[in-house]
């Protein structure tokens, strides 16, 4: 049996719960940003995975990055491509 004074109690409880969850999310996200963890978590996506996708090796450097290092292709004088294994020294 519902009383007339308890009609909005559930809505208020959901609003309070949502505000607590939102505040916790904001505190955690600000803490991650201040600690630099977001930069550390994004570094593999921006550097290693991008290089592995672009060049085929996570430590490879292209011509724009300072010269071909561990690059899977080497160009010769007669415009040919020689595919090499970047894992060999």
C-alpha angles and dihedrals in degrees: 000000000000123000121214093240093057098056098107100033095102093050091050091049092051091048091051092047091049092049091051092050091047092049091050091050092050092049093049094046092049090048091052091049094049093047091051093238093131089059091048092049093048096046096083091048094049099040118016101032092040092052092045090052095044102038105016096246129073093224096044122122125203130214091272093051097058106293135316109304119170086350114163093223132056121186122217133202096270093054096258128141123231115195112213134183107253092200094068116086 
